Structures are given as C-alpha cells and as structure tokens.
Amino acid sequence: MKTVIIGGVAGGATAAARLRRLDEQGEIVLFERGGYISYANCGLPYYIGGVISDRERLFLQTVEGFSSKYAVDARVYSEVQSIDSQNKTVLVKNLKTGEEYVESYDKLILSTGASPRKLKVEGSDDRRIFTLRDVADTDYIKNYINEHKPKRAVVVGAGFIGLEMVESLHGLGVEVDVVQREDQIMLPLDIPMAQLVQRTLSENQVEVYLEDEVSRFEDLGTTLKLHLNSGKSLTADLVIVSIGVQPETSLAESAGLTLGERGGIQVDEYLQTSNEDIYAVGDVIEVLNPVINQYTLIPLAGPANKQGRIVADNVVFGKKSTYKGSIGTSIAKIFDVTVAAAGANSKLLKMCGIDHYESYIHGNSNATYYPGALPFTLKTIFSKADGKLLGAQIVGYEGVTGVIDLMAEAIRRGDTVYDIQEVEHAYAPPFASAKHTVNIAGYVGQNVLEGILKTMHWDEFLKADKSQFVVIDVRSEQEYGMGHIEGALNIPV
C-alpha cells in the first residue's frame, strides 16, 4: 500500500513515523512545501528572542535522518498543487526547479496546517510587517532584527503567540506596544484572569490598546506609522501581526471534501474525511470539543501529534483507533507569569446557553511556610445542574503546569467538583500544600453548588445597589492600603 502525506511538522511527521513502525513494506511519501519536515514551531518566538540560541535545536528531525531511519520518501520544497480524488493522484510542483509531476496514492493524509491571518489595510505589504508561522518567517524576522536593530515595535493581536513575541522583543531591548481588537487580551481567558496578565504587561512597560484596530500603515521613511480606528497613532520600526490563523483547505476543496461550519475539514472519529481514502489531521481539521459538544478549530501541537498516531493506525488497520476530541488545554509564559487554560470559558458557555457557576481560588506553588512559595489564581467553571467541570484558568508564577494538567484531565473525563475533592497528589513542603489547590477548588465548588457559600462576582457587584450591603475587606492593613474596593471596611481577619 502507498500512503502519501501532505505536510510534515507535528501531525504529518508523526503519522509517517507511526506508519513505518506498523508496516515495514508499505510505501510512504511525504511532501513538505517548506525546507523542514519536523521542527518545533512553538519554539520559534524563543529563538527570535535569543532564549534558544542554537537554531539547529529547533529541528526535531532532518530530511536525511527521517528518510534513513524510517524509510520515508520525504520531499521538501515540494508543493502539492491539487488532488484528483477520483483517480487518486496529486499534482506536485518542485519549488526549486519548477517541475510539475503526478504522484499516485492508495491512502492520502492531509496535514496542511493553518496560515496566519493578515491585515488587509492600506500599507500592509510593507517589508517591516511580519507574520510568524514557520522557519522561513522566523529567519526573516531574526535577520531583520539583527540587521536593522529596531527600537520600537507593535504587536497586533494579543493571543498566546503575540504575547510570546512581545516578551521576546522586549528581551532584545525593543519597546513594544500591543493593539487588540477585542476588549481583553488572551481570549481563552475570561476578563478577570486576563486582567492579571495585562497587569504584568503594564509592569514591563508594555502599553496595550484594547478595542482598537489598525486602519492603515503610513511609511514615514525610517519608521512606520500605524493609524488606529480610535484616532490614535503609533510609530514602529517593526510590526508583528498575530491575529489568529485559518485552516489551509484549498487542497481539500480541490478534492471535493466536505468542510465544517468553522471552515476546517470535516472528519469523523477515525479522522476520515468525506472521502474514504483521504484522512486529515492537525490545524486544518475541525475537532469535537466535548465540553460544549460542538466542533471547532483547535490549532495546537499536542492534539496534532495524537491525531498523527491515530490516523496511522486507521490507515494500516482500518477503523481501529478513535479521536475523542480536544478541550484546548494551553499554556504560555508571559514575562515572569505563567498563564494556562483548559475547557470552555464563561463567554463561550454563555454563547452556548450552558448554565454554570464560577469560583476563584488563590493558592500557592508550595507550602506557605516553606521558602519560595509564590501565589497563583485558579478559576474553576462548573455546571449548575450537576457540578460537572467545564473549564479552568490559572495565572501564577510556579506550579501552574501541575494544576492545569490535573484540572484538564478532570474536565476531559467529565468529572465533577465532587470528584476533584478526591484527587490524590504528591505532597512535600517544597512542592505543594497538604491540601492541594485542586482539592480546595472542589470543596469551594461543592459549597457554591449546594448554596452553603453565596458569591458575587465583579460584574454583578458593579451593577448592584451598593446601599443594600456592606463590603468588608478582611485582608491585612498593608494589603488593604495597596488597593481596595471603594468604600470597603477593613477588618483584618
């Protein structure tokens, strides 16, 4: 059997390696438009910023190593132009020679990924405006910075990649501003959690312009001027556009494959498309989010790797392995803060009409009496009907990864606030508290669910009649003095 894979990196390269492990005799051909079949795309901002100094460390597998180790016919700088699903062939163009040729397949795997969205405004084709998707983009940005030594930059878009680029540029001594169309940064978070991250940006002299967009770019010669819809303007020597990605589905459309409502390729639980001989994985497909029971786009490396393994099983053995969906667990480092999320946020749940409660826990990375304990904030979201966990968000300094991983697995399993009370964790003072934050989140969730504890959140407080209640602040006098709700009575606990 001959399997052709279009696209490498996480999904395609994983599928190729798994295919070979399962079948020594099968023919495997992998086409990659760029020059690298497997690289750490999540590490690209850190290479630009100099945290990763050795460029070669980004490459997980070379063409030569991959081909010799797995007997995969890996062809780089080879762009598939179209798919003839009826005759089971692909038209390929060698980008170095311009030659075009036809390649046949028995089974086809699409791993074409997603491309960065671009600003379509006047002046957006200026050479000082960049997007970041692959190694070529990275080299272009890195070389530009080394050659021109920019002093000011603007990052348009405040998602994970955008803010990682903010930190990387800031680390190079570049002054950075951020322009964000929405009313908050980091959309997987809800506003109170996003505010914690924005405070970190402010502390590092990064100005954030919310609810604003670039209307046009003006070339001032040595610098660029960004005109915003609000009437404000910014100047920059370098602009990074990071406003999201869109699945690359042109090949799927040429093959007559069915697309989903979000614009990605529609696949079943076996990652099979509407054509029984064509499978798809990675950022190009729509996957089930079991929290809201809807299909969506989740462009993350973890799910793509898992899908690559599953699709290889199904190509070799038929409908054997199933993909159960993704809850979009993600994490990022923004200066000295770690921010993570899993499942659905409150905004999404409201859009889907799912009634839920929210609770906040302020924990510590380890036992408070042991030196070095650092605080973090955990938001837990759970169903009003039965306490089922729907989402979690964390902002902190240390210990965030362990907490979000526990919460993500609980969400994925369909656990409730009662279930996470029983989570058993490793405990020693340097690493955690005897009462783990996840357990406490379960206790608080139970109290809210059963009406033992009544809560009022910030948005409810702003709308409430303040004459009907008294606000008591039980923090220390020092904490109260650093900032408090207007009119709050300080009675230290």
Residue pairs with C-beta under 8 A, 6 or more apart in sequence:
1 23
1 26
1 27
1 106
1 107
1 315
2 26
2 27
2 28
2 29
2 104
2 105
2 106
2 107
3 19
3 26
3 27
3 28
3 29
3 105
3 106
3 107
3 108
3 109
3 315
4 29
4 30
4 31
4 90
4 103
4 105
4 107
4 108
4 109
5 12
5 15
5 16
5 28
5 29
5 30
5 31
5 108
5 109
5 111
6 12
6 31
6 80
6 90
6 108
6 109
6 110
6 111
6 112
6 251
7 31
7 32
7 33
7 110
7 111
7 112
7 113
7 282
8 16
8 30
8 32
8 36
8 37
8 38
8 74
8 111
9 37
9 38
9 39
9 41
9 111
9 113
9 282
9 304
10 41
10 111
10 282
10 301
10 304
10 305
10 308
11 111
11 113
11 281
11 282
11 304
11 305
11 307
11 308
11 311
12 30
12 32
12 37
12 109
12 111
12 281
12 282
12 308
13 30
13 37
13 38
13 60
13 61
13 66
13 308
14 304
14 305
14 308
14 309
14 312
15 109
15 111
15 281
15 308
15 309
15 311
15 312
15 315
16 28
16 30
16 66
16 70
16 72
16 74
16 312
17 66
17 70
17 72
18 308
18 309
18 312
18 313
19 26
19 28
19 312
19 315
19 316
20 26
20 28
20 70
20 71
20 72
22 312
22 313
22 316
22 317
23 316
26 316
27 73
28 70
28 71
28 72
28 73
29 72
29 73
29 75
29 103
29 105
30 37
30 72
30 73
30 74
30 75
31 75
31 78
31 79
31 80
31 90
31 92
31 103
32 74
32 75
32 76
32 77
32 78
33 77
33 78
33 79
33 80
33 95
34 76
34 77
34 134
34 135
34 136
35 76
35 77
35 135
35 136
36 59
36 63
36 76
36 134
36 135
37 61
37 63
37 66
37 74
37 76
38 59
38 60
38 61
38 66
39 58
39 59
39 60
39 134
39 135
40 57
40 58
40 59
40 60
41 133
41 134
41 301
42 301
43 52
43 57
43 58
44 58
44 132
44 134
44 135
44 137
44 138
45 132
45 161
45 164
45 165
45 167
45 168
46 52
46 164
46 168
47 55
47 58
47 138
47 142
48 132
48 138
48 141
48 142
48 145
48 165
48 168
48 169
49 167
49 168
49 169
49 171
49 172
50 168
50 171
50 172
51 168
51 171
52 58
58 135
58 138
63 74
63 76
66 72
66 74
67 73
67 74
75 92
77 94
77 95
77 96
78 92
78 93
78 94
78 95
79 92
79 93
79 95
80 90
80 91
80 92
80 93
80 251
81 90
81 91
81 92
81 93
81 100
82 90
82 91
82 251
82 254
82 255
83 89
83 90
83 91
83 108
83 251
83 252
83 254
83 255
83 278
84 90
84 91
84 255
85 255
85 256
85 257
85 275
85 277
85 278
88 104
88 105
88 106
88 108
88 277
89 102
89 103
89 104
89 105
90 102
90 103
90 105
90 108
91 100
91 101
91 102
92 100
92 101
92 102
92 103
93 99
93 100
94 100
94 101
105 277
106 277
107 277
107 278
107 279
107 315
108 277
108 278
108 279
109 278
109 279
109 280
109 281
109 311
109 315
110 251
110 252
110 265
110 273
110 278
110 279
110 280
110 281
110 284
111 280
111 281
111 282
111 284
111 304
111 308
112 247
112 248
112 249
112 251
112 252
112 282
112 284
113 247
113 248
113 282
113 283
113 284
113 299
114 245
114 246
114 247
114 248
114 283
114 284
114 297
114 299
115 133
115 245
115 246
115 248
116 131
116 132
116 133
116 241
116 242
116 243
116 244
116 245
117 241
117 243
117 244
117 245
117 246
118 124
118 131
118 241
119 129
119 156
119 214
119 241
119 243
121 214
121 215
121 216
121 217
122 216
122 217
123 216
123 217
123 218
123 219
123 224
124 217
124 241
126 217
126 219
126 224
126 239
128 144
128 224
128 236
128 237
128 238
128 239
129 217
129 224
129 239
129 241
130 137
130 140
130 141
130 144
130 238
130 239
130 240
130 241
131 137
131 240
131 241
131 242
132 138
132 141
132 161
132 165
132 240
132 242
133 245
141 240
144 150
144 238
145 172
145 174
145 238
148 237
148 238
150 174
150 236
150 237
150 238
151 174
151 175
151 237
152 174
152 175
152 176
152 177
152 223
152 235
152 236
152 237
152 238
153 169
153 174
153 175
153 176
153 177
153 236
153 237
153 238
153 239
153 240
154 176
154 177
154 178
154 179
154 226
154 234
154 236
154 238
154 239
154 240
155 162
155 163
155 165
155 166
155 169
155 176
155 177
155 178
155 179
155 239
155 240
155 242
156 162
156 178
156 179
156 214
156 239
156 240
156 241
156 242
156 243
157 179
157 180
157 181
157 241
157 242
157 243
157 244
158 178
158 180
158 185
158 186
158 208
159 186
159 187
159 242
159 244
160 186
160 330
160 332
161 242
162 178
162 240
162 242
163 178
163 185
163 186
163 197
163 201
163 332
163 334
164 332
164 333
164 334
165 240
165 242
166 176
166 178
166 201
166 206
166 334
167 333
167 334
167 335
169 176
169 238
169 240
170 176
170 204
170 206
170 335
174 238
175 205
176 206
177 206
177 207
177 208
177 209
177 234
177 236
178 185
178 201
178 206
178 207
178 208
178 209
179 209
179 212
179 213
179 214
179 226
179 228
179 234
180 208
180 209
180 210
180 211
180 212
181 211
181 212
181 213
181 243
182 210
182 211
183 191
183 210
183 211
184 191
184 194
184 195
184 198
184 210
185 194
185 197
185 198
185 201
185 208
185 210
186 194
186 197
186 332
186 339
188 328
188 330
188 341
188 345
188 393
189 197
189 339
189 341
189 345
189 393
189 395
190 345
190 346
190 347
190 358
190 379
190 393
192 360
192 379
192 457
192 458
193 339
193 377
193 379
193 393
193 395
196 337
196 339
196 377
196 395
197 334
197 337
197 339
197 395
198 208
200 334
200 335
200 336
200 337
201 208
201 334
201 335
202 208
203 335
204 335
209 228
209 230
209 232
209 234
211 230
212 228
212 229
212 230
212 232
213 228
213 229
214 226
214 227
214 228
214 229
215 227
215 228
215 229
216 227
217 224
217 225
217 226
217 227
217 239
218 224
218 225
218 226
218 227
219 225
220 235
222 237
223 235
223 236
223 237
224 235
224 236
224 237
224 239
225 233
225 234
225 235
226 233
226 234
226 235
226 236
226 239
227 233
228 234
245 283
245 299
246 263
247 263
247 264
247 265
247 283
247 284
247 285
247 297
248 284
249 259
249 263
249 264
249 265
249 284
252 259
252 265
252 273
252 280
252 284
253 259
255 275
255 278
256 274
256 275
257 265
257 266
257 273
257 274
257 275
257 278
257 280
258 265
258 266
258 273
258 274
259 265
259 266
260 266
260 286
260 295
261 286
261 295
262 286
262 295
262 296
262 297
263 297
264 284
264 285
264 286
264 297
265 273
265 280
265 284
265 285
265 286
266 273
266 274
266 285
266 286
266 295
267 273
267 279
267 280
267 285
267 286
267 287
269 322
269 323
269 324
270 279
270 310
270 311
270 314
270 319
270 321
270 322
270 323
271 279
271 280
271 281
271 285
271 307
271 310
271 311
271 314
271 323
272 278
272 279
272 314
272 319
273 279
273 280
279 311
279 314
279 315
281 304
281 307
281 308
281 311
282 299
282 303
282 304
282 307
282 308
283 297
283 299
283 304
285 307
286 295
286 296
286 297
287 295
287 296
287 297
287 298
287 303
287 323
287 325
287 326
288 294
288 295
288 324
288 325
288 326
289 295
289 296
289 298
289 325
289 326
289 327
289 328
289 344
290 324
290 325
290 327
290 412
290 414
291 327
291 343
291 344
291 390
291 391
291 411
292 344
292 348
292 349
292 352
292 354
294 352
298 326
298 328
300 326
300 328
300 329
300 330
302 326
302 329
303 326
306 323
307 323
309 321
310 321
310 322
310 323
313 320
313 321
314 320
314 321
327 342
327 343
327 344
327 408
327 411
327 412
328 341
328 342
328 343
329 340
329 341
329 342
329 343
329 404
329 405
329 408
330 340
330 341
330 342
331 338
331 339
331 340
331 341
331 400
331 401
331 404
332 338
332 339
332 340
336 397
337 395
337 396
337 397
338 376
338 394
338 395
338 396
338 397
338 398
338 400
338 401
339 393
339 394
339 395
339 400
340 393
340 394
340 400
340 401
340 403
340 404
341 391
341 392
341 393
341 394
341 404
342 391
342 392
342 393
342 404
342 407
342 408
342 411
343 381
343 389
343 390
343 391
343 392
343 407
343 408
343 411
344 352
344 354
344 381
344 390
344 391
345 381
345 391
345 393
346 356
346 358
346 381
346 391
349 356
349 381
349 390
349 391
354 383
354 390
355 383
355 384
355 385
356 381
356 382
356 383
356 384
356 390
357 381
357 382
357 383
357 384
357 445
357 448
357 449
357 455
358 379
358 380
358 381
358 455
358 457
359 379
359 380
359 382
359 441
359 444
359 445
359 448
359 455
360 377
360 378
360 379
360 380
361 377
361 378
361 379
361 380
361 437
361 440
361 441
361 444
362 375
362 376
362 377
362 378
363 375
363 376
363 377
363 378
363 396
363 399
363 403
363 433
363 437
363 440
364 373
364 374
364 375
364 376
364 399
364 433
365 372
365 373
365 374
365 375
365 376
365 396
365 397
365 398
365 399
366 372
366 373
366 398
366 399
366 429
366 430
366 431
366 432
366 433
367 373
367 429
367 430
367 432
367 433
367 434
368 433
369 429
370 429
370 430
372 398
372 430
374 396
374 397
374 398
374 399
375 396
375 397
376 394
376 395
376 396
376 397
376 398
376 399
376 400
376 403
376 437
377 394
377 395
377 396
378 392
378 393
378 394
378 403
378 407
378 437
378 441
379 391
379 392
379 393
379 394
380 389
380 391
380 392
380 407
380 417
380 441
380 444
380 445
381 389
381 390
381 391
381 392
382 388
382 389
382 390
382 416
382 417
382 445
382 449
383 389
383 390
383 416
384 449
386 416
387 416
387 417
387 418
387 445
387 446
387 449
388 414
388 415
388 416
389 407
389 410
389 411
389 414
389 415
389 416
389 417
389 419
389 420
390 411
391 411
392 404
392 407
392 408
392 411
392 441
394 400
394 403
394 404
394 407
399 431
399 432
402 432
403 437
403 438
406 420
406 423
406 425
406 438
407 420
407 438
407 441
410 419
410 420
410 423
410 438
416 445
417 441
417 442
417 444
417 445
417 446
417 449
418 442
418 446
419 442
420 438
420 439
420 441
420 442
420 445
421 439
421 442
421 443
421 446
422 439
422 442
423 436
423 438
423 439
423 442
425 432
425 436
425 438
425 439
426 432
427 433
427 434
427 436
444 453
446 452
447 453
448 455
456 464
461 485
466 487
470 489
471 485
471 487
471 488
471 489
472 488
472 489
472 490
472 491
473 480
473 484
473 485
473 488
473 489
473 490
473 491
474 491
474 492
474 493
475 484
475 490
475 492
475 493
476 492
477 490
477 492
480 488
480 490
480 492
484 490
